Amino acid sequence: MNAAAPAPAAFPWERVMAVGLGLLRLSPSAFWSMTPREFERAASILMPARAQGPSRQALDALMRSYPDRQGDQHG
């Protein structure tokens, strides 16, 4: 027996329009001509910065300091 897949959430048009037209102050023409990727990049200025992961060197040092199992040799 297969369970029915949940219906996808409706696209948040009100929120997207509020960000594009209100916060970013895009003209309606500019807003409606943007691709989703362009809009995401423009709106990303309003998002908190993502933390960057550790460098390869730092990751190797952590793996040596805290191996998953006894005797593992990383690097």
C-alpha positions as CSV (number, residue, x, y, z in Angstrom):
1,M,0.0,0.0,0.0
2,N,1.4,3.4,-1.0
3,A,0.6,6.5,0.9
4,A,-0.4,9.5,-1.2
5,A,2.4,12.0,-1.7
6,P,1.7,15.3,0.2
7,A,0.6,18.1,-2.0
8,P,3.4,20.6,-2.7
9,A,3.2,23.9,-0.8
10,A,1.8,26.8,-2.8
11,F,4.4,29.2,-4.1
12,P,4.7,32.2,-1.6
13,W,3.8,34.9,-4.1
14,E,2.8,37.4,-1.5
15,R,6.1,37.2,0.3
16,V,8.1,37.2,-2.9
17,M,6.3,40.2,-4.2
18,A,6.7,42.0,-0.9
19,V,10.4,41.4,-0.9
20,G,10.9,42.3,-4.6
21,L,8.6,45.3,-4.8
22,G,8.7,46.5,-1.2
23,L,12.1,45.8,0.3
24,L,14.2,45.7,-2.9
25,R,12.1,48.5,-4.5
26,L,12.2,46.9,-7.9
27,S,9.9,48.3,-10.5
28,P,7.1,46.0,-11.5
29,S,8.8,45.6,-15.0
30,A,12.1,44.7,-13.4
31,F,10.5,42.3,-10.9
32,W,8.4,40.4,-13.5
33,S,11.3,40.1,-16.0
34,M,13.7,38.5,-13.4
35,T,14.5,34.8,-13.5
36,P,14.1,33.0,-10.1
37,R,17.9,32.8,-9.9
38,E,18.3,36.5,-10.5
39,F,15.6,37.2,-7.8
40,E,17.3,34.9,-5.3
41,R,20.7,36.7,-5.8
42,A,19.1,40.1,-5.5
43,A,17.2,39.0,-2.3
44,S,20.2,37.3,-0.8
45,I,21.4,40.7,0.5
46,L,18.6,40.5,3.0
47,M,19.7,37.0,4.2
48,P,22.2,36.4,7.1
49,A,25.6,35.4,5.8
50,R,26.1,31.6,5.8
51,A,28.9,30.3,7.9
52,Q,31.8,28.9,5.8
53,G,33.0,25.4,6.6
54,P,36.5,24.6,7.8
55,S,39.4,24.7,5.4
56,R,40.8,21.3,4.2
57,Q,43.8,21.8,6.6
58,A,41.6,22.5,9.6
59,L,39.4,19.5,8.7
60,D,42.4,17.2,8.4
61,A,43.6,18.4,11.9
62,L,40.2,17.7,13.4
63,M,40.0,14.3,11.8
64,R,43.4,13.4,13.3
65,S,42.4,14.7,16.7
66,Y,39.0,13.0,16.8
67,P,39.1,9.9,14.7
68,D,35.9,8.0,14.1
69,R,37.4,4.7,15.2
70,Q,40.6,3.7,17.1
71,G,43.6,3.4,14.8
72,D,42.1,5.4,11.9
73,Q,44.8,7.3,10.0
74,H,43.6,10.3,8.1
75,G,45.8,12.4,5.8
